Amino acid sequence: MIYLDYAATTPMMDVSIEAYSLAAKSVYGNTSSLHDAGGQAAFLLENAREVVAKKLGVNRDGIIFTGSGTEGNILAIISLARAGKGKHIITSSAEHTSVHAAINTLEKEGYEITKLPLTKRGIVDVSLLEQSIRPDTVLITIQHVNSEIGSIQPVKEIAEVAQKYNISYHVDCVQSFCKLDVTEFSKFVDGITVSAHKIGGPKGCGAVYLNPRRRILPLFPGVTHERGLRGGTVDTPAVFAFAKSVEHYQYDLNKFWSLRNQLKESIKDTNCYFIEADEAHQLPSICGLCMKGAEGQYVMLRLNEEGICISTGSACDINSASGTKAILAMAHSLSEARTFFRISFGMDTTEEHIHRLSKALVNLDQDVKNE
């Protein structure tokens, strides 16, 4: 099997599996317990908090461990919004499903939402964002890297705008954490979401940074763990394994550009084409493509028959019948959106994998032309 769906999830690294197993066997105390077993667990937890905070370039006191990136997004967005004084939020039409879930909840509470489109290159227009700011704008939430096409948003510029108007800014960094340098903007934002399973860590574990200088309202007042912002006994083994992933995960930018260009060159004479940003705003390991004359789901199923795993977009949107959010936000038609599929590389992807993928796509394209 050739796995090319790393943007959905990654296999756990051996070092993370070993860390999880070690902690599960020997450090089983509750981190809030005052005895020695609890102290050992608390030590691992606080060390992991330091590792994640250092990688993000933020104050460790702002790191809250969660059960997923989805939970982190929802916790951060709703908490930051409710803690502010306004009732207006700015986001984009291409955010992750969890962001839209949080926004929909707030909309039912009377918040007004501005959803910005993407440019033809899949980027948020910062000038349009600034023009959308109102006196009652309480929060901006724009992702760092789009999970469907891999476009890199101008997060630093957006952070500067948010600071200018003293507006809280949350960034979904699930796809960019440990791949791009987030320290360029992390000190200037108020919320950052990350996830373990995108970088070779365990599923069911993530973290959110909430600026300690900002007033935060817990979703569920009265819980005691994680600064009273996230209830429930902390999964110490998962958090420990997450920290090991942060320390050992490697993203080879040059390798992934080479693989991306190899794929482009191999299918240039087919009806497949890339949906992408300019090189400066593109994460190379996420490839959004369309094939004229074939729905993305058909492409995915045909490749699966060849032992090649890809997707039709975000795994969290797999049951959506409307195509992907990103390509629609870029003003592509619904019929074109239905032809979209996503290929994403990881640490174990090789040139041979891309060669076999390209061959399968060329053959599939020929079959579609002959139908």
NUFILUM-136441 format. One record per residue (C-alpha): residue in three letters; x negated, y negated, z. Coordinates in steps of 0.02 Angstrom, whole numbers, plus 50000, padded with zeros to 5 digits. Each point is the difference from the previous one (the first is absolute). Example, Ala and Ser with C-alpha at 12.3 -4.5 7.8 and 13.67 -1.06 7.14 Angstrom:
Ala493855022550390Ser499314982849967
This chain:
Met500005000050000Ile499434982349959Tyr500644987750129Leu500174982249934Asp501264992650122Tyr498834992650131Ala501044984150013Ala501405010850073Thr498885009150124Thr498265007350014Pro499355016750064Met499274998750174Met498124999050007Asp499115014050092Val499304987850128Ser501764994150040Ile500685017650015Glu498595004550119Ala500314984350103Tyr501865003650010Ser499715018050053Leu498724995050132Ala501144987050077Ala501545011149993Lys499095013950092Ser499044990150131Val500754982550019Tyr501835003450030Gly500384987650139Asn501244985749984Thr499044983949969Ser501074991150130Ser499675012750138Leu498804994550138His499135016750029Asp498405005749914Ala500905008849857Gly500944983949963Gly498394990150014Gln499145011149871Ala501444997449878Ala500024981350032Phe498144999349965Leu500245007949828Leu501484988749965Glu499084984050042Asn498475005449902Ala501115003249848Arg500814982950025Glu498274992249994Val499555009449840Val501574994449908Ala499844982150064Lys498184998949945Lys500435006349826Leu501404987349986Gly498934986250075Val501314995550132Asn500234999250189Arg500185017750069Asp501394993850116Gly501104997949848Ile499885018149940Ile501565010650030Phe500015018249947Thr501585005849909Gly500735015649924Ser499774994149821Gly499724985249885Thr501894999149980Glu500254998050187Gly498604987350005Asn500794989349864Ile501715000450082Leu499314996450173Ala498924985549941Ile501264991649886Ile501495000550117Ser498984995550154Leu499154985149917Ala501614993749922Arg501035001050159Ala498634991250099Gly500064984849886Lys501234985749993Gly500525000449818Lys501155011349901His499135000549830Ile498775013349940Ile498955000849842Thr499485016749925Ser499825007549826Ser501155011449902Ala498635013249989Glu499655003750183His500035017350076Thr501705007450042Ser499674997950186Val499764981349978His501664998749910Ala500805010350138Ala499404987750131Ile500544985249892Asn501735007649974Thr500205001950188Leu499544981850028Glu501154994549860Lys501455007950093Glu499504989450150Gly500204984049900Tyr498264997749928Glu499874993549822Ile498765008849887Thr499014993549851Lys499325014249894Leu498654994149882Pro499735008249830Leu498305005749938Thr499104992549852Lys499725010249842Arg498375005650081Gly500885006050158Ile499454985750112Val500984988450116Asp499924981949941Val499314990550152Ser500654983249937Leu501755007349983Leu499845007250175Glu499544982850070Gln501444992049908Ser501175012750083Ile499524994850176Arg501384991450099Pro500014991350170Asp500795015750073Thr498785012549920Val499475011350142Leu499045013949913Ile499085004749841Thr499715018549965Ile499015004149843Gln499015016149977His498145000949960Val500025013849868Asn501555005749909Ser500245018750020Glu500725002549825Ile498824990749884Gly498554995850116Ser500054981149974Ile499064990250134Gln500984985250065Pro499174983250040Val500145003150186Lys498684987550054Glu500834985949903Ile501705004750070Ala499265000050176Glu499364982449971Val501744994449949Ala500765008450152Gln498764991550115Lys500334983349917Tyr501845001150047Asn499725009850164Ile501005014949937Ser499695017850059Tyr499285011149862His500085019049998Val498985010549877Asp500335018249956Cys498235006849980Val500465018449991Gln499275002149825Ser498494988750026Phe499355004650173Cys498225007049990Lys500014996949811Leu499904981149992Asp499254987650123Val501474993850102Thr498894989750115Glu500054986249869Phe501754995550059Ser500395010250157Lys499604986150123Phe501234988549913Val501545011250003Asp501185005350138Gly500425017949954Ile499105014049907Thr500645017749971Val498885015149964Ser500255018949990Ala498895015050036His500565012149865Lys499494988449857Ile498175001650052Gly499805018450040Gly500794999250172Pro501535008650074Lys501784996649947Gly501124992550133Cys498724987350059Gly499704981849958Ala499644983350081Val500614982249994Tyr499054984450049Leu501044986450080Asn499104983850037Pro499904998650191Arg500144981149982Arg501735001549922Arg501565002450102Ile500675017549966Leu501725007050042Pro500035019050023Leu501285009449896Phe500485009850156Pro499694989850158Gly499535010350152Val498845013149923Thr498305001350082His498735007449879Glu498974989749878Arg500244983050083Gly501865003350011Leu500174999049812Arg500095018449955Gly500765012750118Gly499585018350019Thr498485009950054Val498554996049886Asp499435014149885Thr498194999650059Pro499355013849884Ala500734991249847Val499324983150053Phe498285007650032Ala500035008349828Phe500564983549923Ala498494991250073Lys498855013449928Ser500784997349829Val499684981350014Glu498185003450041His499715012849861Tyr501164995649856Gln499084993849846Tyr500744991049851Asp498865000249848Leu500544984949899Asn498825003449855Lys500525018249988Phe501844995749992Trp499754986549867Ser499045012949898Leu501415012850018Arg501314986949957Asn499064994649844Gln499755018349950Leu501885002750010Lys500354984249901Glu498815004849862Ser500665017849990Ile501844995149975Lys499764984149898Asp500765008049844Thr501575006050090Asn501624991350047Cys499374998550180Tyr499534982850062Phe499454992550166Ile501014988050107Glu498624990650090Ala499244983950063Asp498404991849940Glu498425008650061Ala499724987850144His501725004050069Gln500055018849967Leu499645014750114Pro499285012549875Ser500585016050085Ile501854996349975Cys500555001449819Gly501764994949951Leu500475006149825Cys501475001749884Met500255011949855Lys501144994149861Gly501395012349966Ala499835010050161Glu500684996950174Gly498704999850137Gln500845014450090Tyr499855010649843Val498144995949987Met499775004550183Leu500895016749981Arg499055004649841Leu498334996150081Asn500525009950153Glu500225015149886Glu498174997449952Gly499495000050183Ile499764981250007Cys500834990150141Ile500504982049965Ser501524989650049Thr501324988549928Gly499594986250125Ser500024998350188Ala500455016350087Cys501184989950110Asp501004995249845Ile500045017349921Asn501905001050004Ser500254982949921Ala500845000049830Ser499504982249957Gly498185002349956Thr498644992050105Lys500124983350090Ala498344993449934Ile500345001849815Leu501754992850021Ala499294985450100Met498864996749851Ala501564997549892His499845016349904Ser501655007849946Leu500855013950096Ser499795011849853Glu498134996749999Ala499925002250189Arg500725017449979Thr498485004949895Phe498814995350142Phe498865012450088Arg498534998150118Ile498305008450005Ser498884996950151Phe498225005850032Gly499125005150160Met498355005650072Asp500095017049916Thr500534994149826Thr498755004449864Glu499714996049816Glu500575017749959His501674996650086Ile500234984449893His499515009849844Arg501325013150034Leu501304986750043Ser499634990649840Lys500145015849896Ala501685003950079Leu500644982349968Val499425000349818Asn500905016749972Leu501564993750088Asp500004984149897Gln499905010349841Asp501465010850057Val501044984450034Lys499594993049828Asn500535016349918Glu501675001050090
